[in-house]
Amino acid sequence: MKQSRNPQTVHPPLAHYVHQIEINQPTKILMLSGQVGMTLEKEIPTEASAQLEQALLNIKANLDAANLDVADITKVTIYVTEPIDASIRSTILNDFFGSHTPCMTYLQIQALANPALKVEIDTVVYK
């Protein structure tokens, strides 16, 4: 069982996430390696926002392969090497997650493994 919470003793979430998710008696947990904004053909968009969208598509493809759904995502950590405008980022994440709100961390870091990459997303999935 999975229960989402935003304790009233902590500030409300600042974006599309929840402060905590408690998991009891897991039936299936999927850990994804960091997914980047690279297509199946190994193309990398130049814009960070396009890489964010592609990384999310790659997450969805991984979920499909494991017979899981976006609503099963529990924790997301997004690493970016350059900022993505908050309104654009929110629109992309809202379109992907819909009404689902996972735990989420967003970090700006210096670099990723490939200099062309600007976005990488770690994901934990529970069903």
MOPAC internal coordinates of N, CA, C and O (Angstrom, degrees):
PM7 1SCF
backbone

  N    0.0000 0     0.00 0     0.00 0    0    0    0
  C    1.4561 1     0.00 0     0.00 0    1    0    0
  C    1.5230 1   109.04 1     0.00 0    2    1    0
  O    1.2310 1   121.01 1   -35.90 1    3    2    1
  N    1.3114 1   115.68 1   144.10 1    3    2    1
  C    1.4593 1   122.59 1  -177.93 1    5    3    2
  C    1.5215 1   108.24 1  -124.61 1    6    5    3
  O    1.2310 1   120.69 1   -51.41 1    7    6    5
  N    1.3460 1   116.28 1   128.59 1    7    6    5
  C    1.4612 1   120.28 1   179.68 1    9    7    6
  C    1.5260 1   109.71 1  -128.10 1   10    9    7
  O    1.2310 1   120.84 1   -55.72 1   11   10    9
  N    1.3338 1   116.01 1   124.28 1   11   10    9
  C    1.4663 1   122.12 1   178.21 1   13   11   10
  C    1.5201 1   109.53 1   -91.57 1   14   13   11
  O    1.2310 1   121.23 1   -35.90 1   15   14   13
  N    1.3435 1   115.25 1   144.10 1   15   14   13
  C    1.4637 1   119.70 1   178.97 1   17   15   14
  C    1.5245 1   111.42 1  -145.75 1   18   17   15
  O    1.2310 1   121.65 1   -34.75 1   19   18   17
  N    1.3181 1   114.45 1   145.25 1   19   18   17
  C    1.4570 1   123.62 1   166.32 1   21   19   18
  C    1.5270 1   105.61 1  -123.83 1   22   21   19
  O    1.2310 1   119.85 1   -85.98 1   23   22   21
  N    1.3408 1   117.90 1    94.02 1   23   22   21
  C    1.4659 1   119.52 1  -177.71 1   25   23   22
  C    1.5247 1   111.80 1   -57.21 1   26   25   23
  O    1.2310 1   120.33 1   -38.79 1   27   26   25
  N    1.3146 1   116.98 1   141.21 1   27   26   25
  C    1.4558 1   120.79 1   179.70 1   29   27   26
  C    1.5193 1   112.19 1   -71.63 1   30   29   27
  O    1.2310 1   120.43 1   171.17 1   31   30   29
  N    1.3373 1   116.79 1    -8.83 1   31   30   29
  C    1.4556 1   121.58 1   178.22 1   33   31   30
  C    1.5262 1   112.47 1   -91.01 1   34   33   31
  O    1.2310 1   120.45 1  -175.18 1   35   34   33
  N    1.3516 1   116.74 1     4.82 1   35   34   33
  C    1.4590 1   123.67 1   178.08 1   37   35   34
  C    1.5294 1   107.18 1  -126.33 1   38   37   35
  O    1.2310 1   120.39 1   -32.23 1   39   38   37
  N    1.3378 1   116.87 1   147.77 1   39   38   37
  C    1.4748 1   119.98 1   179.39 1   41   39   38
  C    1.5283 1   109.92 1   -55.34 1   42   41   39
  O    1.2310 1   119.68 1   -28.21 1   43   42   41
  N    1.3268 1   118.22 1   151.79 1   43   42   41
  C    1.4633 1   120.91 1   176.78 1   45   43   42
  C    1.5309 1   110.05 1   -62.24 1   46   45   43
  O    1.2310 1   119.88 1   -27.39 1   47   46   45
  N    1.3249 1   117.83 1   152.61 1   47   46   45
  C    1.4686 1   120.03 1   176.60 1   49   47   46
  C    1.5247 1   111.10 1   -54.42 1   50   49   47
  O    1.2310 1   121.02 1   -37.07 1   51   50   49
  N    1.3327 1   115.65 1   142.93 1   51   50   49
  C    1.4610 1   121.28 1  -177.28 1   53   51   50
  C    1.5232 1   112.79 1   -87.23 1   54   53   51
  O    1.2310 1   120.45 1   169.97 1   55   54   53
  N    1.3325 1   116.75 1   -10.03 1   55   54   53
  C    1.4701 1   121.18 1   179.88 1   57   55   54
  C    1.5229 1   108.31 1  -153.75 1   58   57   55
  O    1.2310 1   121.04 1    28.55 1   59   58   57
  N    1.3283 1   115.62 1  -151.45 1   59   58   57
  C    1.4632 1   121.76 1  -173.72 1   61   59   58
  C    1.5373 1   110.33 1   -86.55 1   62   61   59
  O    1.2310 1   120.21 1  -106.76 1   63   62   61
  N    1.3262 1   117.20 1    73.24 1   63   62   61
  C    1.4613 1   122.17 1   177.59 1   65   63   62
  C    1.5135 1   109.38 1  -156.13 1   66   65   63
  O    1.2310 1   120.96 1    -7.18 1   67   66   65
  N    1.3306 1   115.77 1   172.82 1   67   66   65
  C    1.4530 1   122.44 1   176.42 1   69   67   66
  C    1.5310 1   106.49 1  -122.68 1   70   69   67
  O    1.2310 1   119.94 1   -30.55 1   71   70   69
  N    1.3407 1   117.72 1   149.45 1   71   70   69
  C    1.4645 1   120.39 1  -177.08 1   73   71   70
  C    1.5276 1   113.27 1   -68.83 1   74   73   71
  O    1.2310 1   119.79 1   144.43 1   75   74   73
  N    1.3149 1   118.00 1   -35.57 1   75   74   73
  C    1.4621 1   118.63 1  -177.99 1   77   75   74
  C    1.5181 1   111.85 1  -151.60 1   78   77   75
  O    1.2310 1   122.10 1   -28.16 1   79   78   77
  N    1.3262 1   113.58 1   151.84 1   79   78   77
  C    1.4587 1   121.52 1   173.08 1   81   79   78
  C    1.5218 1   106.60 1  -134.70 1   82   81   79
  O    1.2310 1   121.13 1   -58.29 1   83   82   81
  N    1.3135 1   115.45 1   121.71 1   83   82   81
  C    1.4581 1   121.21 1   177.68 1   85   83   82
  C    1.5225 1   108.78 1   -96.32 1   86   85   83
  O    1.2310 1   120.81 1   -48.10 1   87   86   85
  N    1.3299 1   116.06 1   131.90 1   87   86   85
  C    1.4571 1   121.57 1   179.96 1   89   87   86
  C    1.5250 1   108.92 1  -115.39 1   90   89   87
  O    1.2310 1   120.88 1   -54.54 1   91   90   89
  N    1.3221 1   115.93 1   125.46 1   91   90   89
  C    1.4620 1   122.59 1   174.89 1   93   91   90
  C    1.5116 1   108.18 1  -121.98 1   94   93   91
  O    1.2310 1   120.48 1   -40.51 1   95   94   93
  N    1.2999 1   116.70 1   139.49 1   95   94   93
  C    1.4629 1   123.22 1   176.04 1   97   95   94
  C    1.5305 1   112.12 1    49.80 1   98   97   95
  O    1.2310 1   120.21 1  -113.53 1   99   98   97
  N    1.3284 1   117.21 1    66.47 1   99   98   97
  C    1.4603 1   118.65 1  -179.68 1  101   99   98
  C    1.5327 1   111.63 1   -65.30 1  102  101   99
  O    1.2310 1   121.23 1   -38.57 1  103  102  101
  N    1.3093 1   115.26 1   141.43 1  103  102  101
  C    1.4491 1   120.40 1   173.70 1  105  103  102
  C    1.5244 1   110.39 1  -103.04 1  106  105  103
  O    1.2310 1   120.27 1   151.20 1  107  106  105
  N    1.3375 1   117.10 1   -28.80 1  107  106  105
  C    1.4510 1   120.74 1   178.66 1  109  107  106
  C    1.5235 1   108.59 1  -156.25 1  110  109  107
  O    1.2310 1   120.70 1   -53.49 1  111  110  109
  N    1.3312 1   116.26 1   126.51 1  111  110  109
  C    1.4590 1   121.66 1   174.55 1  113  111  110
  C    1.5226 1   107.14 1  -124.32 1  114  113  111
  O    1.2310 1   120.73 1   -49.96 1  115  114  113
  N    1.3198 1   116.22 1   130.04 1  115  114  113
  C    1.4525 1   122.45 1   177.81 1  117  115  114
  C    1.5189 1   108.17 1  -119.41 1  118  117  115
  O    1.2310 1   120.49 1   -54.34 1  119  118  117
  N    1.3270 1   116.66 1   125.66 1  119  118  117
  C    1.4598 1   122.26 1   175.29 1  121  119  118
  C    1.5285 1   106.70 1  -106.06 1  122  121  119
  O    1.2310 1   120.43 1   -56.05 1  123  122  121
  N    1.3218 1   116.79 1   123.95 1  123  122  121
  C    1.4590 1   120.15 1   177.93 1  125  123  122
  C    1.5239 1   109.55 1   -99.80 1  126  125  123
  O    1.2310 1   120.76 1   -40.99 1  127  126  125
  N    1.3118 1   116.16 1   139.01 1  127  126  125
  C    1.4566 1   120.23 1   168.99 1  129  127  126
  C    1.5217 1   107.15 1   -64.65 1  130  129  127
  O    1.2310 1   120.84 1   -18.49 1  131  130  129
  N    1.3202 1   115.99 1   161.51 1  131  130  129
  C    1.4611 1   119.08 1   179.84 1  133  131  130
  C    1.5178 1   110.86 1   -55.60 1  134  133  131
  O    1.2310 1   120.73 1   -54.74 1  135  134  133
  N    1.3221 1   116.20 1   125.26 1  135  134  133
  C    1.4649 1   122.16 1   178.26 1  137  135  134
  C    1.5203 1   108.39 1   -97.88 1  138  137  135
  O    1.2310 1   121.08 1   -48.25 1  139  138  137
  N    1.3158 1   115.55 1   131.75 1  139  138  137
  C    1.4598 1   120.94 1  -176.10 1  141  139  138
  C    1.5256 1   110.42 1  -110.28 1  142  141  139
  O    1.2310 1   121.18 1    -7.30 1  143  142  141
  N    1.3186 1   115.35 1   172.70 1  143  142  141
  C    1.4606 1   121.68 1  -178.30 1  145  143  142
  C    1.5066 1   112.71 1   -85.11 1  146  145  143
  O    1.2310 1   120.33 1  -125.41 1  147  146  145
  N    1.3264 1   116.98 1    54.59 1  147  146  145
  C    1.4626 1   122.79 1   179.50 1  149  147  146
  C    1.5266 1   108.76 1  -118.92 1  150  149  147
  O    1.2310 1   120.61 1   -44.49 1  151  150  149
  N    1.3423 1   116.45 1   135.51 1  151  150  149
  C    1.4610 1   121.09 1   179.37 1  153  151  150
  C    1.5299 1   110.52 1   -77.42 1  154  153  151
  O    1.2310 1   121.09 1    -9.62 1  155  154  153
  N    1.3123 1   115.53 1   170.38 1  155  154  153
  C    1.4661 1   122.14 1   176.20 1  157  155  154
  C    1.5265 1   110.65 1   -57.45 1  158  157  155
  O    1.2310 1   120.68 1   148.17 1  159  158  157
  N    1.3211 1   116.31 1   -31.83 1  159  158  157
  C    1.4691 1   121.95 1   179.74 1  161  159  158
  C    1.5318 1   112.04 1   -84.54 1  162  161  159
  O    1.2310 1   120.35 1  -170.47 1  163  162  161
  N    1.3131 1   116.95 1     9.53 1  163  162  161
  C    1.4712 1   125.06 1   179.55 1  165  163  162
  C    1.5221 1   113.45 1    67.87 1  166  165  163
  O    1.2310 1   120.47 1  -155.13 1  167  166  165
  N    1.3242 1   116.71 1    24.87 1  167  166  165
  C    1.4643 1   120.66 1   174.99 1  169  167  166
  C    1.5249 1   108.50 1   -86.87 1  170  169  167
  O    1.2310 1   120.87 1   -37.42 1  171  170  169
  N    1.3309 1   115.94 1   142.58 1  171  170  169
  C    1.4607 1   122.17 1  -179.92 1  173  171  170
  C    1.5273 1   108.27 1  -122.75 1  174  173  171
  O    1.2310 1   120.32 1   -65.66 1  175  174  173
  N    1.3418 1   117.00 1   114.34 1  175  174  173
  C    1.4692 1   118.76 1   177.01 1  177  175  174
  C    1.5315 1   110.52 1   -60.71 1  178  177  175
  O    1.2310 1   120.36 1   -28.05 1  179  178  177
  N    1.3268 1   116.91 1   151.95 1  179  178  177
  C    1.4662 1   119.53 1  -178.66 1  181  179  178
  C    1.5259 1   112.41 1   -79.57 1  182  181  179
  O    1.2310 1   120.08 1   148.33 1  183  182  181
  N    1.3325 1   117.46 1   -31.67 1  183  182  181
  C    1.4652 1   121.52 1  -177.61 1  185  183  182
  C    1.5311 1   110.89 1   -81.22 1  186  185  183
  O    1.2310 1   120.37 1   -43.49 1  187  186  185
  N    1.3228 1   116.90 1   136.51 1  187  186  185
  C    1.4666 1   121.73 1   178.51 1  189  187  186
  C    1.5256 1   111.42 1   -61.19 1  190  189  187
  O    1.2310 1   120.10 1   141.45 1  191  190  189
  N    1.3254 1   117.41 1   -38.55 1  191  190  189
  C    1.4645 1   119.65 1  -179.88 1  193  191  190
  C    1.5343 1   110.99 1   -64.41 1  194  193  191
  O    1.2310 1   119.90 1   141.67 1  195  194  193
  N    1.3251 1   117.79 1   -38.33 1  195  194  193
  C    1.4688 1   121.23 1   176.86 1  197  195  194
  C    1.5245 1   110.53 1   -67.62 1  198  197  195
  O    1.2310 1   120.44 1   144.51 1  199  198  197
  N    1.3232 1   116.77 1   -35.49 1  199  198  197
  C    1.4663 1   119.98 1   175.87 1  201  199  198
  C    1.5275 1   110.76 1   -66.77 1  202  201  199
  O    1.2310 1   120.21 1   142.75 1  203  202  201
  N    1.3313 1   117.21 1   -37.25 1  203  202  201
  C    1.4624 1   120.63 1   176.51 1  205  203  202
  C    1.5275 1   109.51 1   -60.62 1  206  205  203
  O    1.2310 1   120.48 1   132.98 1  207  206  205
  N    1.3244 1   116.69 1   -47.02 1  207  206  205
  C    1.4656 1   120.40 1   179.11 1  209  207  206
  C    1.5272 1   111.00 1   -60.47 1  210  209  207
  O    1.2310 1   120.06 1   137.35 1  211  210  209
  N    1.3374 1   117.48 1   -42.65 1  211  210  209
  C    1.4659 1   120.62 1  -179.01 1  213  211  210
  C    1.5252 1   111.40 1   -68.15 1  214  213  211
  O    1.2310 1   120.32 1   139.85 1  215  214  213
  N    1.3307 1   117.00 1   -40.15 1  215  214  213
  C    1.4645 1   119.70 1   177.59 1  217  215  214
  C    1.5224 1   110.43 1   -60.75 1  218  217  215
  O    1.2310 1   120.34 1   140.51 1  219  218  217
  N    1.3280 1   116.96 1   -39.49 1  219  218  217
  C    1.4677 1   120.60 1   177.11 1  221  219  218
  C    1.5259 1   111.25 1   -66.24 1  222  221  219
  O    1.2310 1   119.94 1   141.92 1  223  222  221
  N    1.3215 1   117.72 1   -38.08 1  223  222  221
  C    1.4683 1   120.56 1   175.21 1  225  223  222
  C    1.5280 1   110.48 1   -62.41 1  226  225  223
  O    1.2310 1   120.66 1   141.53 1  227  226  225
  N    1.3347 1   116.34 1   -38.47 1  227  226  225
  C    1.4629 1   120.29 1   178.14 1  229  227  226
  C    1.5311 1   111.03 1   -66.53 1  230  229  227
  O    1.2310 1   120.68 1   142.95 1  231  230  229
  N    1.3262 1   116.31 1   -37.05 1  231  230  229
  C    1.4673 1   119.92 1   175.23 1  233  231  230
  C    1.5251 1   109.35 1   -62.97 1  234  233  231
  O    1.2310 1   120.43 1   134.24 1  235  234  233
  N    1.3329 1   116.79 1   -45.76 1  235  234  233
  C    1.4684 1   120.78 1   179.63 1  237  235  234
  C    1.5255 1   110.90 1   -59.71 1  238  237  235
  O    1.2310 1   119.98 1   138.89 1  239  238  237
  N    1.3211 1   117.65 1   -41.11 1  239  238  237
  C    1.4687 1   121.33 1   178.43 1  241  239  238
  C    1.5277 1   110.79 1   -62.73 1  242  241  239
  O    1.2310 1   120.43 1   140.07 1  243  242  241
  N    1.3376 1   116.79 1   -39.93 1  243  242  241
  C    1.4628 1   120.57 1   176.28 1  245  243  242
  C    1.5234 1   111.12 1   -64.79 1  246  245  243
  O    1.2310 1   120.46 1   138.09 1  247  246  245
  N    1.3290 1   116.73 1   -41.91 1  247  246  245
  C    1.4648 1   120.72 1   177.93 1  249  247  246
  C    1.5242 1   110.59 1   -61.34 1  250  249  247
  O    1.2310 1   120.56 1   134.70 1  251  250  249
  N    1.3268 1   116.54 1   -45.30 1  251  250  249
  C    1.4614 1   120.71 1   179.42 1  253  251  250
  C    1.5288 1   110.60 1   -58.81 1  254  253  251
  O    1.2310 1   120.37 1   137.42 1  255  254  253
  N    1.3284 1   116.91 1   -42.58 1  255  254  253
  C    1.4639 1   121.33 1  -179.02 1  257  255  254
  C    1.5255 1   112.19 1   -64.15 1  258  257  255
  O    1.2310 1   120.51 1   154.46 1  259  258  257
  N    1.3394 1   116.63 1   -25.54 1  259  258  257
  C    1.4681 1   121.78 1   179.85 1  261  259  258
  C    1.5291 1   112.08 1  -101.36 1  262  261  259
  O    1.2310 1   120.53 1  -170.28 1  263  262  261
  N    1.3325 1   116.60 1     9.72 1  263  262  261
  C    1.4784 1   121.77 1  -177.38 1  265  263  262
  C    1.5234 1   112.02 1    56.24 1  266  265  263
  O    1.2310 1   121.17 1  -135.63 1  267  266  265
  N    1.3217 1   115.36 1    44.37 1  267  266  265
  C    1.4634 1   121.90 1   177.32 1  269  267  266
  C    1.5218 1   108.52 1  -122.62 1  270  269  267
  O    1.2310 1   121.04 1    -8.87 1  271  270  269
  N    1.3352 1   115.61 1   171.13 1  271  270  269
  C    1.4569 1   121.60 1  -175.19 1  273  271  270
  C    1.5252 1   110.02 1  -128.02 1  274  273  271
  O    1.2310 1   120.48 1   -18.78 1  275  274  273
  N    1.3123 1   116.68 1   161.22 1  275  274  273
  C    1.4667 1   121.90 1   177.13 1  277  275  274
  C    1.5319 1   110.74 1   -53.54 1  278  277  275
  O    1.2310 1   120.09 1   143.66 1  279  278  277
  N    1.3219 1   117.43 1   -36.34 1  279  278  277
  C    1.4686 1   121.40 1  -179.80 1  281  279  278
  C    1.5275 1   112.50 1   -65.55 1  282  281  279
  O    1.2310 1   119.88 1   166.80 1  283  282  281
  N    1.3277 1   117.83 1   -13.20 1  283  282  281
  C    1.4645 1   121.47 1   177.94 1  285  283  282
  C    1.5299 1   112.25 1   -87.62 1  286  285  283
  O    1.2310 1   119.76 1   171.83 1  287  286  285
  N    1.3213 1   118.06 1    -8.17 1  287  286  285
  C    1.4730 1   121.15 1   179.63 1  289  287  286
  C    1.5201 1   108.87 1   -67.52 1  290  289  287
  O    1.2310 1   121.31 1   -50.21 1  291  290  289
  N    1.3255 1   115.11 1   129.79 1  291  290  289
  C    1.4588 1   121.39 1  -177.35 1  293  291  290
  C    1.5260 1   112.04 1  -105.23 1  294  293  291
  O    1.2310 1   120.20 1   136.47 1  295  294  293
  N    1.3369 1   117.22 1   -43.53 1  295  294  293
  C    1.4683 1   121.31 1  -175.18 1  297  295  294
  C    1.5127 1   109.75 1  -138.76 1  298  297  295
  O    1.2310 1   120.92 1   -45.14 1  299  298  297
  N    1.3246 1   115.85 1   134.86 1  299  298  297
  C    1.4602 1   122.70 1   178.57 1  301  299  298
  C    1.5253 1   108.16 1  -130.96 1  302  301  299
  O    1.2310 1   120.99 1   -46.86 1  303  302  301
  N    1.3341 1   115.72 1   133.14 1  303  302  301
  C    1.4579 1   121.02 1   171.42 1  305  303  302
  C    1.5220 1   106.69 1  -122.00 1  306  305  303
  O    1.2310 1   121.14 1   -60.19 1  307  306  305
  N    1.3341 1   115.43 1   119.81 1  307  306  305
  C    1.4620 1   121.36 1  -177.94 1  309  307  306
  C    1.5302 1   108.29 1  -106.63 1  310  309  307
  O    1.2310 1   121.31 1   -56.20 1  311  310  309
  N    1.3329 1   115.10 1   123.80 1  311  310  309
  C    1.4576 1   121.99 1   177.06 1  313  311  310
  C    1.5286 1   108.02 1  -109.00 1  314  313  311
  O    1.2310 1   120.18 1   -50.44 1  315  314  313
  N    1.3235 1   117.26 1   129.56 1  315  314  313
  C    1.4606 1   121.38 1   176.66 1  317  315  314
  C    1.5234 1   109.31 1  -129.49 1  318  317  315
  O    1.2310 1   120.94 1   -32.14 1  319  318  317
  N    1.3325 1   115.82 1   147.86 1  319  318  317
  C    1.4635 1   119.87 1   177.38 1  321  319  318
  C    1.5227 1   111.93 1   -97.68 1  322  321  319
  O    1.2310 1   121.00 1   171.23 1  323  322  321
  N    1.3304 1   115.69 1    -8.77 1  323  322  321
  C    1.4644 1   120.69 1   172.78 1  325  323  322
  C    1.5236 1   106.89 1  -146.34 1  326  325  323
  O    1.2310 1   120.34 1   -32.83 1  327  326  325
  N    1.3179 1   116.96 1   147.17 1  327  326  325
  C    1.4650 1   118.48 1  -176.56 1  329  327  326
  C    1.5220 1   112.38 1   -64.51 1  330  329  327
  O    1.2310 1   121.71 1   -32.74 1  331  330  329
  N    1.3238 1   114.33 1   147.26 1  331  330  329
  C    1.4658 1   121.78 1   171.83 1  333  331  330
  C    1.5223 1   105.44 1  -110.96 1  334  333  331
  O    1.2310 1   120.30 1   -53.85 1  335  334  333
  N    1.3187 1   117.04 1   126.15 1  335  334  333
  C    1.4623 1   121.58 1  -179.99 1  337  335  334
  C    1.5259 1   109.83 1   -43.65 1  338  337  335
  O    1.2310 1   120.71 1   -47.73 1  339  338  337
  N    1.3265 1   116.26 1   132.27 1  339  338  337
  C    1.4657 1   121.53 1  -174.18 1  341  339  338
  C    1.5247 1   112.84 1   -57.92 1  342  341  339
  O    1.2310 1   119.77 1   140.75 1  343  342  341
  N    1.3202 1   118.04 1   -39.25 1  343  342  341
  C    1.4659 1   119.41 1  -178.78 1  345  343  342
  C    1.5276 1   111.11 1   -70.10 1  346  345  343
  O    1.2310 1   120.21 1   142.26 1  347  346  345
  N    1.3264 1   117.21 1   -37.74 1  347  346  345
  C    1.4681 1   121.12 1   177.43 1  349  347  346
  C    1.5314 1   109.29 1   -67.63 1  350  349  347
  O    1.2310 1   120.72 1   134.04 1  351  350  349
  N    1.3137 1   116.22 1   -45.96 1  351  350  349
  C    1.4724 1   121.31 1   178.88 1  353  351  350
  C    1.5282 1   110.39 1   -59.18 1  354  353  351
  O    1.2310 1   120.35 1   134.66 1  355  354  353
  N    1.3270 1   116.93 1   -45.34 1  355  354  353
  C    1.4638 1   120.74 1   179.77 1  357  355  354
  C    1.5209 1   111.67 1   -61.88 1  358  357  355
  O    1.2310 1   120.32 1   137.86 1  359  358  357
  N    1.3164 1   117.00 1   -42.14 1  359  358  357
  C    1.4615 1   120.50 1   178.96 1  361  359  358
  C    1.5251 1   110.78 1   -62.03 1  362  361  359
  O    1.2310 1   120.33 1   134.42 1  363  362  361
  N    1.3183 1   116.97 1   -45.58 1  363  362  361
  C    1.4738 1   121.22 1  -179.85 1  365  363  362
  C    1.5285 1   110.19 1   -61.90 1  366  365  363
  O    1.2310 1   120.56 1   133.08 1  367  366  365
  N    1.3330 1   116.54 1   -46.92 1  367  366  365
  C    1.4678 1   119.99 1  -178.43 1  369  367  366
  C    1.5238 1   111.40 1   -68.24 1  370  369  367
  O    1.2310 1   120.08 1   139.55 1  371  370  369
  N    1.3243 1   117.46 1   -40.45 1  371  370  369
  C    1.4700 1   120.21 1   178.07 1  373  371  370
  C    1.5255 1   111.17 1   -63.62 1  374  373  371
  O    1.2310 1   120.31 1   139.58 1  375  374  373
  N    1.3269 1   117.01 1   -40.42 1  375  374  373
  C    1.4671 1   120.34 1   177.59 1  377  375  374
  C    1.5282 1   110.85 1   -62.89 1  378  377  375
  O    1.2310 1   120.39 1   140.62 1  379  378  377
  N    1.3189 1   116.86 1   -39.38 1  379  378  377
  C    1.4679 1   120.86 1  -178.08 1  381  379  378
  C    1.5280 1   111.97 1   -73.63 1  382  381  379
  O    1.2310 1   120.56 1   132.18 1  383  382  381
  N    1.3391 1   116.54 1   -47.82 1  383  382  381
  C    1.4618 1   120.20 1  -173.70 1  385  383  382
  C    1.5214 1   113.79 1   -87.47 1  386  385  383
  O    1.2310 1   119.55 1   159.34 1  387  386  385
  N    1.3131 1   118.47 1   -20.66 1  387  386  385
  C    1.4631 1   119.71 1  -176.73 1  389  387  386
  C    1.5236 1   109.55 1    61.12 1  390  389  387
  O    1.2310 1   120.19 1    49.89 1  391  390  389
  N    1.3139 1   117.25 1  -130.11 1  391  390  389
  C    1.4659 1   120.96 1  -178.97 1  393  391  390
  C    1.5289 1   112.82 1   -83.46 1  394  393  391
  O    1.2310 1   119.98 1   172.01 1  395  394  393
  N    1.3283 1   117.65 1    -7.99 1  395  394  393
  C    1.4643 1   121.64 1  -179.14 1  397  395  394
  C    1.5345 1   110.13 1   -74.40 1  398  397  395
  O    1.2310 1   120.30 1   -45.17 1  399  398  397
  N    1.3280 1   117.03 1   134.83 1  399  398  397
  C    1.4688 1   121.69 1   179.42 1  401  399  398
  C    1.5264 1   110.00 1  -125.75 1  402  401  399
  O    1.2310 1   119.65 1   -82.02 1  403  402  401
  N    1.3266 1   118.28 1    97.98 1  403  402  401
  C    1.4626 1   121.04 1   176.09 1  405  403  402
  C    1.5269 1   110.75 1   -80.00 1  406  405  403
  O    1.2310 1   120.70 1   -10.22 1  407  406  405
  N    1.3258 1   116.27 1   169.78 1  407  406  405
  C    1.4668 1   119.53 1   166.78 1  409  407  406
  C    1.5291 1   106.36 1   -68.05 1  410  409  407
  O    1.2310 1   120.48 1   -37.18 1  411  410  409
  N    1.3372 1   116.68 1   142.82 1  411  410  409
  C    1.4521 1   118.54 1  -174.75 1  413  411  410
  C    1.5250 1   111.10 1  -147.90 1  414  413  411
  O    1.2310 1   121.62 1   -39.29 1  415  414  413
  N    1.3408 1   114.51 1   140.71 1  415  414  413
  C    1.4595 1   122.22 1   172.61 1  417  415  414
  C    1.5180 1   107.21 1  -128.41 1  418  417  415
  O    1.2310 1   120.72 1   -42.87 1  419  418  417
  N    1.3372 1   116.23 1   137.13 1  419  418  417
  C    1.4691 1   122.53 1  -178.80 1  421  419  418
  C    1.5206 1   107.44 1  -124.03 1  422  421  419
  O    1.2310 1   120.46 1   -59.18 1  423  422  421
  N    1.3302 1   116.72 1   120.82 1  423  422  421
  C    1.4588 1   121.65 1  -175.89 1  425  423  422
  C    1.5171 1   111.78 1  -126.82 1  426  425  423
  O    1.2310 1   120.76 1   -41.43 1  427  426  425
  N    1.3290 1   116.14 1   138.57 1  427  426  425
  C    1.4566 1   119.43 1   169.88 1  429  427  426
  C    1.5225 1   106.88 1  -101.28 1  430  429  427
  O    1.2310 1   120.93 1   -56.05 1  431  430  429
  N    1.3332 1   115.84 1   123.95 1  431  430  429
  C    1.4581 1   121.98 1  -177.02 1  433  431  430
  C    1.5205 1   109.46 1  -120.96 1  434  433  431
  O    1.2310 1   120.65 1    -6.18 1  435  434  433
  N    1.3236 1   116.36 1   173.82 1  435  434  433
  C    1.4561 1   120.00 1  -176.77 1  437  435  434
  C    1.5233 1   113.20 1   -75.37 1  438  437  435
  O    1.2310 1   119.98 1   136.76 1  439  438  437
  N    1.3354 1   117.65 1   -43.24 1  439  438  437
  C    1.4677 1   119.22 1  -175.55 1  441  439  438
  C    1.5220 1   110.81 1  -159.57 1  442  441  439
  O    1.2310 1   121.56 1   -18.93 1  443  442  441
  N    1.3400 1   114.61 1   161.07 1  443  442  441
  C    1.4624 1   122.77 1   171.46 1  445  443  442
  C    1.5301 1   107.51 1  -114.31 1  446  445  443
  O    1.2310 1   120.13 1     1.05 1  447  446  445
  N    1.3221 1   117.35 1  -178.95 1  447  446  445
  C    1.4623 1   122.32 1  -173.60 1  449  447  446
  C    1.5306 1   113.48 1   -60.11 1  450  449  447
  O    1.2310 1   120.03 1   146.04 1  451  450  449
  N    1.3328 1   117.55 1   -33.96 1  451  450  449
  C    1.4580 1   122.80 1   179.52 1  453  451  450
  C    1.5290 1   106.96 1  -115.92 1  454  453  451
  O    1.2310 1   119.35 1   -52.61 1  455  454  453
  N    1.3258 1   118.85 1   127.39 1  455  454  453
  C    1.4681 1   120.83 1  -177.47 1  457  455  454
  C    1.5307 1   114.53 1   -57.01 1  458  457  455
  O    1.2310 1   119.66 1   155.32 1  459  458  457
  N    1.3339 1   118.26 1   -24.68 1  459  458  457
  C    1.4600 1   120.90 1   179.49 1  461  459  458
  C    1.5251 1   111.97 1   -76.63 1  462  461  459
  O    1.2310 1   120.38 1   160.88 1  463  462  461
  N    1.3271 1   116.88 1   -19.12 1  463  462  461
  C    1.4668 1   121.08 1  -178.73 1  465  463  462
  C    1.5212 1   110.52 1   -81.20 1  466  465  463
  O    1.2310 1   121.27 1   -46.83 1  467  466  465
  N    1.3316 1   115.17 1   133.17 1  467  466  465
  C    1.4626 1   121.52 1  -179.65 1  469  467  466
  C    1.5187 1   112.59 1  -118.55 1  470  469  467
  O    1.2310 1   120.36 1   169.93 1  471  470  469
  N    1.3604 1   116.93 1   -10.07 1  471  470  469
  C    1.4625 1   121.59 1  -176.23 1  473  471  470
  C    1.5261 1   109.55 1  -139.99 1  474  473  471
  O    1.2310 1   120.91 1   -43.23 1  475  474  473
  N    1.3304 1   115.87 1   136.77 1  475  474  473
  C    1.4653 1   122.13 1   170.54 1  477  475  474
  C    1.5260 1   107.38 1  -143.37 1  478  477  475
  O    1.2310 1   120.82 1   -40.17 1  479  478  477
  N    1.3294 1   116.04 1   139.83 1  479  478  477
  C    1.4648 1   120.59 1  -176.22 1  481  479  478
  C    1.5149 1   110.05 1  -128.79 1  482  481  479
  O    1.2310 1   120.85 1   -58.31 1  483  482  481
  N    1.3400 1   115.98 1   121.69 1  483  482  481
  C    1.4728 1   122.44 1   171.87 1  485  483  482
  C    1.5170 1   107.31 1   -91.64 1  486  485  483
  O    1.2310 1   120.83 1   -38.79 1  487  486  485
  N    1.3304 1   116.02 1   141.21 1  487  486  485
  C    1.4610 1   120.11 1  -175.60 1  489  487  486
  C    1.5222 1   111.31 1  -139.50 1  490  489  487
  O    1.2310 1   120.96 1   -42.03 1  491  490  489
  N    1.3243 1   115.76 1   137.97 1  491  490  489
  C    1.4617 1   122.90 1   171.69 1  493  491  490
  C    1.5250 1   107.00 1  -117.64 1  494  493  491
  O    1.2310 1   121.35 1   -49.47 1  495  494  493
  N    1.3273 1   115.03 1   130.53 1  495  494  493
  C    1.4556 1   121.10 1  -175.04 1  497  495  494
  C    1.5279 1   108.95 1  -122.82 1  498  497  495
  O    1.2310 1   120.52 1   -43.34 1  499  498  497
  N    1.3148 1   116.60 1   136.66 1  499  498  497
  C    1.4718 1   122.53 1  -179.16 1  501  499  498
  C    1.5143 1   109.63 1  -132.75 1  502  501  499
  O    1.2310 1   120.89 1   -43.26 1  503  502  501
  N    1.3136 1   115.90 1   136.74 1  503  502  501
  C    1.4654 1   119.96 1   172.79 1  505  503  502
  C    1.5108 1   108.22 1  -135.55 1  506  505  503
  O    1.2310 1   120.10 1   180.00 1  507  506  505

